[in-house]
Amino acid sequence: MLRVFLITGVFMAIGCRDNGDDNDDGAESEAEAEAEAEAEAEAESEAESEAESEGEVSIFAIQRGELAVETPVTIEEVVVTAVDIGDYGANVYVQEPDEDPIDGRRNSGVLVWNPAPVDSNTVIDELMPGDLVTVTGVVDEFAYNDDVSYCTDDGLPATLCSLTEIGESTILRLGATEPLEPVDVDLEEFSTSEGAEPWEGVFVRVRDVSAECGPDQYGVFEVAGDGGRVDVANDLYDDLSPSWGDCFAEIVGPLGWFFGYHIMPRSADDLVSGDDCAAFTLDDVSDIQSGAIDEDSDVRVRAVVTAIGEDGGGFFVQQGDGPESGIYVFGNVGGAVLGDDVVVSGAYTEYYEVSEIAFGRTCRLGVGELPTPSIIATDEDLEPWEGVLVRVEDVEVLAVDDFASFQIAAALWVDDDLFAYETPDPGDTFSAITGPLHYSFDEYRILPRDADDLAP
């Protein structure tokens, strides 16, 4: 500001001179002012070059990707927002105290990986939000392994498949200042990696969100609200115990990354209960199966688990009984077992003519009640029964293929996708066969779940 004031003062002085014919003095003063401005600009450029040569940079420049990996850096006078004390040392989240003219608060935070203290006044375990620090180290991009093709093959740049951090680091505590306020971020920004990435490492806040489930086996739960959803993780605070539908007026914490972006509350104070969250809308399976819901729509259904694939991958759920009451879920059952009451969220898709909820997220609510299998005729229209737990009675094996499937009617087979039964011979009979009805390889197939589903 002083620099601008001095230059402005010179031009104000020029403006106050008389308007006589002889303006040599004015021209001379103007030339002096221009020379002074050029000298100051040159001095500023030299200072910036000197700072760059010494590694002094901003977090904004690091997060924008302006510095290559392994570039040595010094980040002066940034503010601690969180400290992660773990078995392998302590990690510190720091953030620029001021906005950037280009990015605002985006790209303002970064993780400092396991820093060493510079002096005896800097005790890593005792750092607090609001501490003012200087950090040195090298720019790094952390990924679970060096091969990020699982991510980049989808067209994403490598920076969206890793966590930017400062490695080989030291930290110097300069003193205390006011803790930074969290930055309010719309949930919609977290709906894509491109939208979330600029907030990586930044101390953020989301408002009026509801938990879609309690924490999974990794300590992560998802919240949803107006405009989108985001994961919340227990990296910094272990005691995360929400239930499905719990409302939070706000959740705050730095945004981390590990196979996806997540907010990391630092304590119970970062999870503020509320009562102004929109209620979750639950869909009917029958609306999906009847076509009342458009394909590729996001859906959320509450139903009972009726069958589970190998290792929990892929399962069937059902609401009540009767036609169009069941559906296949392409996703992990999330620890639920047969008969559990669950909420499944995902995208309704038609995969090779099979209606399914794809990439389903499963929340176990408790023990439910298995529906009674619906008895169907082998010669009726089977399409309404797709995904439903059904039973056929008094059937004979008509044919057997090379893959352990056997035919019991013109348009109905039995398959071993869920249970590796002993393949019967043509002419063998069953008093009853039970299982969810599936469609694959252009045929409807009953999938027995265990030996009890094949009654001799």
Buried (B, 14 or more C-beta within 10 A) or exposed (E): EEEEEEBEEBEEEBEEEEEEEEBEEBEEBBEEBEEBBEEEEEEEEEEEEEEEEEBBBBBBBBBBBEBEEEBEBBBBBBBBBBBBEEEEEBBBBBBBEEEBEEBEBBBBBBBBBBBEBBEEEBEBEEBEBBBBBBBBBBBBBEBEEEEBEEBEEEEBBBBBBBBBBBBBBBBBBBEEEEBBEBBEBBBEBBBEBEBBBBBBBBBBBBBBBBBBBBBBEEBBBBBBBEEBBBBBBBBBBEEBEBEBBBBBBBBBBBBBBBEEBBBBBBEEEBBBEBEEBEEBEEBBBBBBBEEEBEEEEEBBBBBBBBBBBEEBEBBBBBBBBBBBBBBBBBBBBBEBEBEBBBBBBBBBBEEEEBBBBBEBBBBBBEEBEEBEBBEBEBEEEBBBBBBBBBBBBEBEBBEBEEEBBBBBBEEBBBBBBBBEBEBBEEEEEBEBBBBBBBBBEEBBBBBBBEEEBBEE
